[in-house]
Amino acid sequence: MLLIHCPYCGARPEIEFRGGGEAHVARAADPSQLTDDRWASFLFFRNNPKGLHAERWLHVHGCGRWFNAVRDTVSDRFQKTYKVGEKP
Amino acid sequence: MHPYRLSGGSCLDRSKPLHFTFNGEALSGYAGDTLASALLANGRVLLGRSFKYHRPRGVLSHGSEEPNALVTLRADGGRVDPNTRATMEPLRDGLVAQSQNHWPSLGFDVGAMADALAPIIPAGFYYKTFMWPASFWKKLYEPVIRAAAGLGRAPELPDPDRYQHRHAHCEVLIAGGGRAGLEAALVASASGKRVIVADENAQWGGRSLPQDVHDLLFQLQQKPNVTLLLRTTVFGIFGHNHVGMLQHIDGAPRQRLWQVRAGEIVSAAGAHERPLVFAGNDRPGVLLADSARQYALKYGVAPGRQVVVATCGDAAYGAARDLLKAGVKVTTLIDLRPDPHVGLVRDLQALGIDVLTGQTILGTKGRKRISAVRVSGKTIACDALAMHGGWTPAVHLYSQARGKLRFEESIDAFVPGSDVPGFRSTGAARGERLPRFAGMRRLPAQGFVDFQNDVTAKDIALALREGFESIEHVKRYTTTGMATDQGKTSNMSALGIVAHTLKRPVPQVGTTTFRMPYTPVTFGALIGAHRGPLFDVVRETPSHAWAGARGALFEDVGQWKRALAFPQAGEDLHAAVRRECRIVRQTGGLFDASTLGKIEVVGRDAREFLNRMYVNDFARLAPGRSRYALMLREDGYVYDDGIVACLAPERFHVTTTTGGAARVLAYMEDYLQTEWSDLQVYLTSITEQYAVIAVQGPKAELLVPEINNLGHMGVASGTFEGIPCRLFRVSFTGEVGCEINVPWGEGAALWEKLCERGAALGFTVYGTEAMHVLRAERGFIIVGQETDGTVTPHDLGLESMIGAGKRDFVGKRSLARPDLRATNRKQLVGLLTDDARRVLDEGAQLVADPREPIPMTALGHVTSSYDSANCGRSIAMALVAGGRARLGETVYATTPGGFAAAKIAALPFLHG
């Protein structure tokens, strides 16, 4: 079980969290302006890198806050975790 | 008293005799004995039958790597513990052990004819032979194979024992309490770090004698920051140094599962001694050389009265000397190497031991115990054979921690290679403190490689001939190193044969993956206290006790227990549902809807937020009004539905489906926190703050006159019967009615009061089944039943709910995608079967032509189907391709007995 540093609560076991997929995939301010292809890309396509990956986590059984993390998908080592709106 | 007992035995307390039985025979031993040492002391060598060939087997080792001596322990209260390693079980008074894998008795086993058939049941036999015809597999092969296969039998009664879970944190966790582990603990503890040392055995010291680690142990016992745990196996290393340990207590609790988060893990797991592979190497009386030494020195047990030692390394010379010193007669040492160190040989010869060098073991004799060993030119009588094939560092934990192994020529074994942060190995587990392997590789033609799985050298050769060259394929084809052995005794022998046959160096052959658990973990320990009523959380509604007392039938809805129906005397479920449905429409009914998800949405931007989350336009939703609302996912498919009620300009009471309560709140929070953090909105789950009683039916106003003050979809806050209340005039039955929200704690009393008054008016209480039927009669959907994550508002005929003037909402952009605007999408329609009494199966597929050859064209499926008392016939809802343009057409639904014709009908079935 991973040990995850919630930026609000500190280190907590993975069982308190829920993963939310790739981070920094912003919803367009006005989706109606996007082509079907661009919208489909937003909806369905995500990176799946071997190595460092910026991803979303929710401290669901804790403070209930979403935050972001950079994790190495090979070693599961977290490089850092940071609040929504902060730079990786 | 014990025919094979010697005078020594540093672990024994001879002042405490213990009595036990083995296969019903009364035997005795001493405190400090293991079950295996006590059996050997009593001259019991034949302890079980092997897995596949039912060959007689005895003790191979003295530790957790034991593949043969698996027994079933029985105790009072239905306690049955199969596949217990006799080598790991401390002897206790009254212990009852039985051997396994034989019928009718250990000495005479019918299944042993499998051994005679061994030449024709090699590796892969089951795969090749029992493939055809398919029907034979289920009826004939599988039952026969299953009856003969397997190790011990699973217990049949519930486990009466208790198991416990414990969590712990430490700076350093040390796996293994041999000399290396204890030394590491002493160093680590010096700076005040919290140190846990766990060892699977009942004594400290590993292969060292207790007196040799006494001082080390004494120092550690004085330190308050050191926790010493015996009979505790580190069985798994998980992410970020999360460690699983199983502690055997044999009291209350019987076992304890530890989960430890360790700053650093030190593996001091030692090394396993390798068997030699030769014909007849599995005969009872053949055991590992160092294990023979351990039995003699620690337990005062002679492995035999006339012992032969066989080796391909130096370590066995020391074992032979120690055995002799302990009073065991060692007659001969057979060294497979032609030129062992002269000094070693002379030392043994000086002690009167005959040393044969450059010899190959051609076979062994004896049925239930070895009687002789055959080498070139002579047969040597013996009743025990102690063998040594080198050492294999126990790299299991390192490998589980994702370390990459490296082959070390000097000890002929894999050792930890790459660095793993937060993990290190020490002592023999790292390949240190092991004698240089001066052994030789020779291809054995026969003999067992994996004792537990009955895999022979021949099987591995066969796998290679058939093209399974990858070591992982060899493992799967032959099963070598699988199951609880996890390669402990078998791994290097199998690798050696593969490398030799393929003429490849061992590192190129590689090794298989070591998986957790290191040794088996009981389900009881994993489950801990989470059994019976504690298996999962049970959520009860306010009417639960009342309903239970009246014989209601309950159903599980997630963790909730909901009343399904309230059968009266003589009624079955079906009759009860028909009655409840009829009375609701004729008079009225009461329904506990407390499980509905409820979220309070508050704040300056609450209205704007709801406008973005739901398809509806709430711009003009005034305080005191509510609306049925649909929520989509970003891909345009329906996610949830419910009521959005405006209590005040910046305060909304939103309901969700029962199953959606948690995920809808999480979904809203996600958008609020990550996309629209500029909005000032606060979300609060109030699901468990409000009990909800639905009063439905034409006479609802007699029970709740307050609804007359509200128009349809009106809401009011106030008091009801003196209780703070939020009253919603809404209906999921299509009848006049309301949902009364009161504080959860008031729900039960109000429910009883309303039921009493309702009964006087001829009302019924109704359960979830009637609720389902009543809403279907009116064509109302249930999210998750009519929808499956691929259904749009248009598919449901609910497109008019979409706020046409809204610039954006979640899912809006997707509704404009070509696929979601296609005309032939599956649409929600009604189905009326030609036979009005036939109730279709929910999920049944629909076709246009039942004579169409397979594969048939599926038009859609039945989503809901009921017998409707109010309609006087069966009704069904279905998703049908282009369905709304096919009203009146006949389709055919699959049934277990063929197709049933039904006509597509408009919804609803009943108009208000």
Interface residues (C-beta under 8 A of the other chain):
Chain A: M1 L2 L3 P13 E14 R18 G20 A26 R27 D30 P31 S32 L34 D36 W39 A40 L43 R56 L58 V60 G64 R65 W66 S75 D76 R77 V84 G85
Chain B: F238 G239 H240 N241 H242 Q259 R261 R402 P421 E634 D635 A666 E669 D670 Q673 T674 E675 S677 R807 D808 K812 R813 S814 A816 R817 P818
